[in-house]
């Protein structure tokens, strides 16, 4: 069974499988179009960037990450372990994020977290290895597996944007909880990461359509 989405052909196979598993995806794709393949690089810096982005707007996260990347070249575990917490705080990191980055750096440097190997193991095993490190929660692990490693079945059930996308796409009475999202996505295994991309893409399209409609009404 295919476990990663690396190419457009991989994405084609996943989209076809999801249409068969749940016909509602055909309508979502017809509205939103094909989701992007879009892969980030993997490794320590990529995982750190996800930590930095937690609970921040895109603009704020990008600004902080820009300062960090400029301050540490290369941005690697050794540099973060050497950095004083006060310096990291001045660059915009909160105390919990500083602790998380240092814990990840120690795990990588000490050999307890082999980031390079996570792309070669099952998603559940990779998820467990990541969340065993202090400061790496389920959301961070899922986003890393989905966006950086291309794991086909990563499912960030706790992602608020994904929950809202599911509410809109399936006309649910309320935004589903993480537990409800797990149950909702069970029929989509082993392609839940692609289902997430479809839902995010659909939600952006629906939001843009709503804005256009509002502008047309005002004019």
C-alpha positions in Angstrom: 0.0 0.0 0.0 1.3 3.4 -1.0 2.3 5.4 2.1 3.6 8.7 0.7 2.6 11.4 -1.7 5.7 12.5 -3.5 4.5 13.2 -7.1 1.5 14.4 -9.1 0.9 10.7 -10.0 0.8 9.8 -6.3 -1.7 12.6 -5.8 -3.9 11.4 -8.7 -4.1 7.9 -7.2 -5.0 9.3 -3.8 -7.7 11.6 -5.3 -9.3 8.7 -7.2 -9.3 6.5 -4.1 -10.9 9.2 -2.0 -13.7 9.7 -4.6 -14.4 6.0 -4.4 -14.3 6.0 -0.6 -16.6 9.0 -0.2 -18.4 10.5 -3.2 -18.7 13.8 -1.5 -15.1 14.5 -2.5 -16.0 14.6 -6.1 -18.2 17.6 -5.4 -15.6 19.3 -3.3 -13.0 18.9 -6.0 -15.4 20.2 -8.6 -15.8 23.4 -6.6 -12.2 23.9 -5.3 -10.1 22.3 -8.0 -7.1 20.1 -7.5 -5.3 20.6 -4.3 -1.6 21.5 -4.5 1.0 18.9 -4.1 3.1 21.4 -2.1 5.9 19.9 -0.1 8.2 21.7 2.4 11.7 20.6 3.1 12.2 18.3 6.1 14.7 18.3 8.9 15.3 20.2 12.1 14.7 23.7 10.7 11.4 22.6 9.1 10.2 21.1 12.4 11.3 24.2 14.3 9.4 26.5 11.9 6.2 24.5 12.6 6.8 25.0 16.3 7.3 28.7 15.8 4.0 29.0 13.8 1.9 27.5 16.6 -1.0 29.8 17.6 0.3 32.7 15.5 -0.9 34.5 12.4 1.1 33.7 9.3 2.5 37.2 9.2 3.7 37.0 12.9 5.2 33.5 12.4 7.0 34.6 9.2 8.5 37.6 11.0 9.8 35.6 13.9 11.1 32.9 11.7 12.9 35.5 9.6 14.7 36.8 12.6 15.7 33.4 13.8 17.0 32.3 10.4 19.0 35.5 10.2 20.4 35.1 13.7 21.5 31.4 13.3 23.2 30.4 10.0 23.1 27.4 9.8 19.9 26.9 11.8 20.8 23.6 13.4 20.4 21.8 16.7 23.9 22.8 17.9 23.2 26.5 17.4 19.9 26.3 19.3 21.5 24.4 22.2 24.2 27.1 22.4 21.8 29.9 22.3 20.8 31.6 25.6 17.0 31.6 26.3 17.1 35.4 26.7 18.5 35.8 23.2 15.8 33.5 21.7 13.1 35.5 23.7 14.4 38.8 22.2 13.9 37.2 18.7 10.2 36.7 19.5 10.0 33.1 21.0 7.8 32.4 24.0 9.2 30.5 26.9 7.3 27.2 26.0 8.6 27.4 22.4 12.1 28.0 23.6 11.8 24.9 25.8 10.4 22.9 22.9 13.1 23.9 20.4 15.8 23.1 22.9 14.2 19.7 23.7 14.0 18.8 20.0 17.6 20.0 19.5 18.8 17.8 22.4 16.8 14.8 21.1 18.3 15.2 17.6 21.9 15.8 18.9 21.6 12.9 21.3 20.3 10.5 18.7 16.9 10.0 20.4 15.1 11.6 17.4 16.3 10.5 14.0 14.5 13.0 11.8 16.1 11.6 8.6 14.5 8.2 9.3 10.9 9.3 9.9 10.1 9.4 6.2 10.9 5.7 5.9 8.6 4.4 8.7 4.8 4.1 9.0 3.0 7.4 9.9 1.9 6.1 13.3 5.4 5.1 14.2 6.8 8.5 13.0 4.0 10.3 15.0 4.9 8.4 18.2 8.6 9.2 17.8 7.9 13.0 17.4 5.4 13.3 20.2 7.8 11.5 22.6 9.8 14.7 22.5 8.8 17.4 25.0 7.0 20.3 23.2 6.0 18.3 20.1 2.3 17.8 20.3 0.0 15.8 18.0 -0.7 18.9 15.8 3.0 19.6 15.2 3.7 16.0 14.5 0.8 15.7 12.0 1.7 18.9 10.2 5.4 17.8 9.9 4.4 14.3 8.6 1.9 15.8 6.1 3.7 18.8 4.8 7.4 17.9 5.2 7.5 14.1 4.7 4.5 13.5 2.5 3.0 10.8 4.6 -0.3 9.9 2.9 -2.3 9.2 6.1 -1.3 12.0 8.4 -4.4 13.6 9.8 -4.1 16.8 11.9 -7.5 16.3 13.7 -6.8 19.2 16.1 -6.1 21.8 13.4 -8.8 24.5 13.8 -8.7 25.4 10.1 -9.3 21.8 9.1 -12.1 21.5 11.6 -13.8 24.6 10.2 -13.2 23.4 6.7 -15.0 20.1 7.5 -17.9 22.0 9.1 -18.3 24.1 5.9 -17.7 21.3 3.4 -20.1 18.8 5.0 -22.6 21.4 6.4 -22.1 20.2 9.9 -24.1 22.0 12.7 -21.0 22.9 14.6 -17.2 22.7 14.2 -16.2 19.1 15.0 -13.9 18.3 17.9 -10.6 16.5 17.4 -12.2 13.3 18.5 -15.1 13.8 16.0 -12.6 14.6 13.3 -10.9 11.3 13.9 -14.2 9.4 13.5 -15.1 11.5 10.4 -11.9 10.6 8.6 -11.8 6.9 9.5 -13.3 5.8 6.1 -10.6 7.9 4.3 -7.6 5.8 5.4 -4.9 5.5 4.1 -5.4 8.8 2.3 -6.4 11.2 5.1 -3.5 13.6 4.4 -4.9 14.2 0.9 -8.4 14.5 2.3 -7.0 17.3 4.5 -5.5 19.1 1.5 -8.8 18.9 -0.3 -10.7 20.3 2.6 -8.2 23.2 3.2 -8.4 24.0 -0.6 -12.2 23.8 -0.6 -12.5 26.1 2.5 -10.2 28.7 0.9 -12.3 28.6 -2.3 -15.6 28.9 -0.3 -14.2 31.8 1.8 -13.1 33.6 -1.4 -16.5 33.0 -3.0 -18.3 34.4 0.1 -16.1 37.6 0.0 -16.8 38.0 -3.7 -20.5 37.7 -3.1 -20.4 40.2 -0.3 -18.5 42.7 -2.5 -21.1 42.2 -5.3 -23.9 42.8 -2.8 -22.4 46.1 -1.6 -21.7 47.4 -5.1 
